[in-house]
Amino acid sequence: MPIQRLKGTQDILPETAEYWQDAEAIIRKTCREFGYEEIRTPIFELTELFVRGVGETTDIVNKEMYTFTDKGGNSLTLRPEGTASVCRAYVEDKLYGQVQQPVKLYYMGAMFRHEKPQAGRFRQFHQFGVEVLGADKPVVDAEVIHLAWEIYRRLGLTGLEVHLNSVGCPHCRALHKQKLQEFLAPRLGALCKDCQERFERNPLRILDCKQPSCREATADAPAITEYLCEDCRSHAERLQELLAAAGIPYSINPRLVRGLDYYRKTAFEIMVEEIGAQSAICGGGRYDGLVEEIGGPPTPAIGFAMGLERVLAALRVQEKLSPRADRPFAVVVTLGERATGLGFQTVSRLRQAGIPVSMDLLGRSLKSQLKAADRNQIRVALILGDEELDRGVMVVRDLILGEQSEVSQDEIVRLMEEQYGKYQKDVR
């Protein structure tokens, strides 16, 4: 029986991979223009990092991490998200003292969570994320949201909306937690098992539960925004002013919460309705206490992460995925062994001249090679057989117009440079 891929994983085949590459190129270019630099962290870390950085009361830590013991007896975990690793690098590599603040970083790579596979959700998935460390002004939050928004705009996504909330600070949350527990105490029996366990340790997360019974029980629950201190309130109001000035539509969502103490002030998600129940394609917020939590100096920080599978799904639903334009412009069609040598030499010369060109590798018939070229949307076929070899020419056939001519083998590179240059101007 053939070995099959594991449940919750996928093979990204060539016809799909080109869409990933195009999206990744747009993301990287946008980040560079915004002044963000790439960081690449290990794919596994000490388990303690994620317990402290993600939160021991979260579902990710309690239920979803891929954790194992290595030969040295260390507990290691495949990274379930990127923020904790970036903060660890910020502390360990002393980025807080070696480079100008704030440090503006982005990452892209595979993450791992053992959760139930469903549409747009995998056990090995890919995330792009941004982290800004060392700045606490509302304009930093606005820039981070603007970066995500601009990436989606350049990708071509429409119908997006930012959902925004403030989760306050430890001072604000202490009072809110008390009021929330007082509200929930008589309704505890209506909550799901997970939320009943959260009641004492992490009641704020009950507001984010998707179970219908929990949403009904918390419909009139006190919102954190009712208890914000003056600093948190002014921060939230200034952020809203900046988003409005940038023309980024947002709505206040009091159910948008982050349950751990190191999360402060801004929390946000970007939503797109077309991909169904899992409509959030980006989530982020301010985590001013996390760097200190994992052993670093007190450091304000904010970031976001977006799942690339979900971004590609949204682009597919909105029909924004287009075939790549930089396919081979020409194909060298060789007929017989004698022609193969000169044909391969011609391919090499054309590639050195910067012309995208391919060549048949199976020794197929003329008809089969031309049919494959048409299927791959190639514009020009350069045909070389024994007769052309003897006369020192190649047949140049325009596969769109159906026109063809003979050109000296010595002139073929110059001619293709002219035709490809004209083609590039036309497609622009």
C-alpha atoms as one frame of an Amber mdcrd trajectory, in Angstrom:
protein
   0.000   0.000   0.000   1.499   3.391  -0.958   2.553   5.681   1.875   0.195
   8.660   2.110   0.589  12.112   3.609  -0.563  12.622   7.187  -4.027  13.894
   8.024  -4.127  17.688   8.220  -1.219  18.190   5.811  -1.196  18.997   2.110
   0.992  18.828  -0.974   1.239  22.240  -2.601   1.564  21.227  -6.235   3.188
  23.356  -8.972  -0.071  24.729 -10.373  -0.924  26.018  -6.879   2.582  26.876
  -5.716   2.874  29.686  -8.256  -0.019  31.493  -6.537   1.780  31.117  -3.205
   4.971  32.511  -4.719   3.159  35.512  -6.174   1.418  36.275  -2.862   4.668
  35.867  -0.926   6.463  38.210  -3.339   3.823  40.911  -2.786   4.050  40.448
   0.982   7.840  40.699   1.038   7.898  43.759  -1.231   5.284  45.552   0.883
   7.176  44.791   4.094  10.408  46.168   2.654   8.637  49.356   1.568   7.257
  49.766   5.107  10.750  49.321   6.565  10.300  45.811   7.989  13.115  43.260
   7.908  12.824  39.477   7.756  13.678  37.211  10.686  13.900  33.421  10.433
  13.634  31.458  13.670  13.981  27.701  14.384  11.077  25.463  13.521  11.191
  23.947  17.035  11.915  25.509  20.425  11.966  24.557  24.084   8.393  23.801
  25.121   8.651  26.289  27.993   8.847  29.162  25.502   5.382  28.442  24.141
   3.897  27.624  27.556   4.966  31.084  28.739   4.645  32.903  25.409   1.322
  31.485  24.202  -0.199  30.829  27.634  -0.612  27.639  29.671  -4.393  28.120
  29.811  -4.834  28.329  26.033  -6.150  25.523  23.831  -2.954  25.729  21.791
  -0.790  24.759  24.767  -3.264  22.381  26.414  -4.487  20.497  23.348  -2.743
  21.369  20.099   1.052  21.465  20.426   3.308  18.858  18.839   5.649  18.202
  21.778   8.356  15.555  22.062  11.417  14.725  24.144  14.772  14.758  22.338
  17.746  12.465  23.013  19.070  14.905  25.594  15.858  14.752  27.618  14.700
  18.237  26.589  11.008  18.894  25.977  10.756  20.442  22.512   7.749  21.704
  20.555   7.192  22.377  16.874   6.312  26.059  16.748   2.521  26.626  16.824
   2.932  30.364  16.118   5.677  32.895  15.444   5.479  35.663  18.052   7.050
  33.788  20.963  10.065  32.785  18.848  10.570  36.354  17.609  10.451  37.674
  21.182  12.907  34.982  22.289  15.300  36.061  19.516  14.814  39.726  20.474
  15.943  38.899  24.015  18.604  36.266  23.302  20.268  38.200  20.467  19.944
  41.478  22.412  18.161  43.299  19.606  16.897  45.737  22.233  20.408  47.129
  22.602  22.111  46.524  19.258  19.780  48.136  16.741  17.731  51.282  16.554
  14.321  51.011  18.196  11.674  50.127  17.348  12.689  46.823  15.784  10.334
  46.091  12.872  10.379  42.430  11.839   8.400  40.024   9.688   8.481  36.238
   9.327   6.992  33.632   7.026   6.966  29.873   7.483   5.331  26.627   8.563
   3.556  26.279  11.922   2.091  23.163  13.555  -1.050  22.579  15.620  -2.783
  19.276  16.293  -6.354  20.451  15.779  -9.312  19.127  13.832  -8.647  19.660
  10.111 -11.372  21.615   8.324 -11.768  23.997   5.414  -8.809  26.389   5.415
  -7.329  24.864   8.592  -4.444  22.378   8.612  -2.156  20.748  11.161   0.821
  22.025   9.225  -0.039  25.495   8.007   1.832  28.590   6.935   1.837  31.977
   8.597   3.089  35.399   7.710   3.472  37.726  10.663   4.809  41.098  11.718
   6.199  42.198  15.077   7.178  45.729  16.162   9.137  45.809  19.418  10.168
  48.887  21.376   7.379  51.422  20.685   4.063  52.037  22.457   2.352  54.910
  20.620  -1.052  54.491  18.933   0.557  55.398  15.599   2.558  52.146  15.820
  -0.673  50.168  16.141  -2.102  52.110  13.210   0.927  51.357  11.029   0.759
  47.638  11.797  -2.922  47.508  10.832  -2.196  49.662   7.771   0.518  47.215
   6.660  -1.894  44.271   6.801  -4.558  46.310   5.020  -2.133  47.375   2.286
  -0.988  43.807   1.689  -4.584  42.717   1.177  -5.208  45.683  -1.136  -2.198
  44.788  -3.281  -3.256  41.145  -3.383  -6.619  42.318  -4.724  -8.898  41.281
  -1.862 -12.055  43.330  -1.341 -14.906  43.448   1.153 -12.631  43.534   4.182
 -13.292  45.112   7.567 -11.135  45.623  10.633 -12.707  44.481  13.909 -11.184
  46.458  16.740 -11.236  46.377  20.521  -9.142  47.352  23.524  -8.366  44.768
  26.197  -7.048  47.479  28.518  -4.160  46.894  30.899  -3.801  44.753  34.058
  -5.349  47.582  36.099  -8.410  47.824  33.817  -8.840  44.075  33.546  -8.795
  43.467  37.290 -12.024  45.413  37.707 -13.540  43.995  34.520 -12.668  40.437
  35.575 -14.494  40.978  38.876 -17.598  42.373  37.154 -17.509  39.630  34.514
 -17.326  36.857  37.098 -20.185  38.414  39.040 -22.233  38.431  35.828 -21.312
  34.858  34.853 -21.634  33.176  38.259 -25.414  32.591  38.046 -25.039  31.499
  34.393 -22.178  29.054  34.935 -24.340  26.002  34.229 -25.170  27.306  30.746
 -21.508  27.492  29.722 -19.634  24.757  27.898 -17.158  22.612  29.839 -14.134
  24.559  28.590 -15.662  27.891  29.626 -16.592  26.555  33.039 -12.907  25.737
  33.525 -11.979  29.240  32.321 -14.288  30.935  34.828 -11.688  31.237  37.595
  -8.417  31.421  35.672  -9.269  33.215  32.438 -12.894  34.443  32.296 -12.197
  36.979  29.551 -11.775  34.144  27.053 -15.375  33.069  27.658 -16.443  36.114
  25.635 -14.595  34.714  22.614 -16.143  31.238  22.779 -18.026  30.220  19.612
 -20.391  27.751  21.304 -24.022  28.973  20.870 -24.842  28.364  24.542 -21.868
  30.460  25.675 -22.615  33.259  23.235 -26.218  33.369  24.449 -25.176  33.349
  28.123 -22.720  36.216  27.570 -24.897  38.310  25.253 -25.254  41.110  27.824
 -21.931  40.603  29.592 -20.072  43.752  30.704 -17.565  44.878  28.049 -13.967
  45.708  28.876 -14.411  49.090  27.190 -16.690  50.128  30.053 -13.760  49.879
  32.496 -10.817  51.319  30.548  -8.519  53.669  32.427  -7.795  57.075  30.936
  -4.527  55.981  29.312  -6.082  52.926  27.634  -9.150  54.895  26.566  -7.129
  57.696  24.968  -4.897  55.136  23.225  -7.950  53.432  21.706  -9.536  56.714
  20.630  -6.335  57.947  18.993  -5.939  54.677  17.093  -9.471  54.996  15.753
  -8.743  58.546  14.603  -5.622  57.389  12.747  -7.428  54.510  11.025 -10.196
  56.871   9.921  -7.581  59.299   8.563  -6.065  56.452   6.498  -9.484  55.459
   5.128  -9.423  52.022   6.766 -12.966  50.929   7.724 -13.319  49.412  11.190
 -15.977  48.428  13.684 -15.721  48.022  17.457 -16.154  44.395  18.524 -16.376
  44.054  22.342 -16.126  40.243  22.035 -12.674  40.471  20.505 -10.468  39.645
  23.499  -7.070  38.322  24.492  -7.135  36.502  27.804  -3.527  36.631  28.999
  -2.097  39.362  31.208   0.696  40.362  28.851  -1.808  41.482  26.197  -2.495
  45.213  26.499  -4.758  47.735  24.795  -5.216  47.059  21.063  -6.690  43.803
  19.746  -7.838  43.479  16.141  -8.871  41.072  13.411  -9.433  41.548   9.689
 -12.500  39.770   8.385 -13.652  38.610   4.948 -17.064  36.979   4.746 -16.633
  34.877   1.601 -14.625  32.084   3.237 -17.447  31.083   5.588 -17.523  30.588
   9.341 -13.765  30.973   9.700 -13.890  34.510   8.316 -10.908  36.033  10.136
  -7.871  36.121   7.863  -5.649  38.189  10.153  -5.405  38.635  13.907  -3.163
  40.764  16.050  -2.747  43.033  18.982  -0.463  44.662  21.498   1.463  42.409
  23.905   3.499  44.833  26.002   4.195  42.266  28.741   5.367  39.275  26.694
   9.071  40.106  26.301   9.349  40.573  30.067   7.377  37.346  30.617  10.039
  35.304  28.783  12.967  36.953  30.580  13.670  40.164  28.691  13.445  43.818
  29.650  10.057  45.575  29.780   9.280  46.127  26.090   6.139  47.446  24.387
   5.275  45.362  21.332   2.533  44.757  18.792   2.086  42.385  15.885  -0.238
  40.313  13.757  -0.301  36.971  11.951  -2.184  35.834   8.873  -2.609  32.257
   7.658  -1.486  32.028   4.053  -3.852  29.118   3.326  -6.756  31.325   4.354
  -5.487  34.256   2.294  -5.226  32.017  -0.788  -8.704  30.640  -0.081 -10.139
  34.169   0.026  -8.366  35.080  -3.212  -9.748  31.949  -4.852 -13.320  32.647
  -3.739 -13.071  36.245  -4.982 -11.574  34.954  -8.274  -8.435  37.048  -7.805
  -5.954  34.296  -8.693  -4.467  34.786 -12.160  -2.070  32.550 -14.111   1.487
  33.757 -13.911   2.626  36.060 -16.704   6.285  35.029 -16.648   5.894  31.611
 -18.291   8.367  30.629 -21.015   8.067  32.928 -24.026   9.547  30.432 -26.471
  10.090  26.704 -26.854  12.844  25.056 -28.845  11.335  22.109 -30.753  13.941
  19.571 -31.834  13.297  16.657 -34.174  15.836  13.840 -33.941  19.086  13.319
 -32.075  21.150  15.500 -34.421  19.013  18.524 -33.629  19.084  17.996 -29.872
  22.663  19.200 -29.431  22.223  22.495 -31.319  18.767  22.895 -29.784  20.160
  22.633 -26.261  22.939  25.080 -27.149  20.307  27.525 -28.433  18.281  27.160
 -25.226  21.408  27.952 -23.216  22.202  31.069 -25.278  18.623  32.340 -25.037
  18.507  31.856 -21.268  21.790  33.704 -20.869  20.185  36.550 -22.825  17.329
  36.650 -20.276  14.659  35.105 -22.502  12.355  32.561 -20.761  12.558  29.427
 -22.925  11.842  25.726 -22.550  12.721  22.573 -24.486  11.085  19.195 -24.918
  12.913  16.548 -22.878  11.076  13.440 -24.087  11.853  13.342 -27.813   8.185
  13.663 -28.754   6.782  14.287 -32.210   6.416  17.766 -33.705   2.656  17.640
 -33.187   2.967  16.628 -29.530   5.562  19.314 -28.791   3.458  22.064 -30.382
   0.355  20.843 -28.562   2.214  21.033 -25.234   3.472  24.535 -26.091  -0.084
  25.679 -26.792  -1.308  24.183 -23.523   1.423  26.088 -21.652   0.524  29.365
 -23.434   3.945  29.691 -25.079   4.103  32.359 -27.776   6.914  31.258 -30.122
   8.202  27.866 -31.285  11.732  27.558 -32.681  11.701  24.395 -34.807  14.890
  22.550 -35.680  15.142  19.286 -37.627  17.663  17.625 -39.939  16.669  19.777
 -42.916  17.045  23.032 -40.919  20.390  21.811 -39.573  21.734  21.224 -43.070
  20.613  24.690 -44.240  21.780  26.564 -41.108  18.301  27.927 -40.272  15.531
  27.569 -37.692  11.791  27.854 -38.286  10.250  30.594 -36.114   6.499  30.024
 -35.656   4.189  32.477 -33.854   1.785  30.134 -32.065  -0.833  32.855 -31.587
  -0.925  34.303 -35.114   0.023  31.093 -36.921   2.733  32.903 -38.913   6.193
  31.442 -39.471   9.496  32.265 -41.135  13.032  30.932 -41.408  15.883  32.655
 -39.585  19.616  32.003 -39.630  20.769  30.038 -36.606  23.344  32.764 -35.941
  20.599  35.420 -35.793  18.115  33.602 -33.565  19.206  35.170 -30.263  19.083
  38.725 -31.656  15.624  38.110 -33.147  14.252  36.624 -29.926  15.618  39.572
 -27.930  13.684  41.932 -30.218  10.465  39.910 -30.130  10.579  39.327 -26.371
  11.279  43.009 -25.722   8.232  43.964 -27.839   6.113  41.324 -26.078   7.024
  42.696 -22.633   5.997  46.226 -23.691   2.682  44.911 -25.052   1.755  42.958
 -21.894   2.490  45.976 -19.712
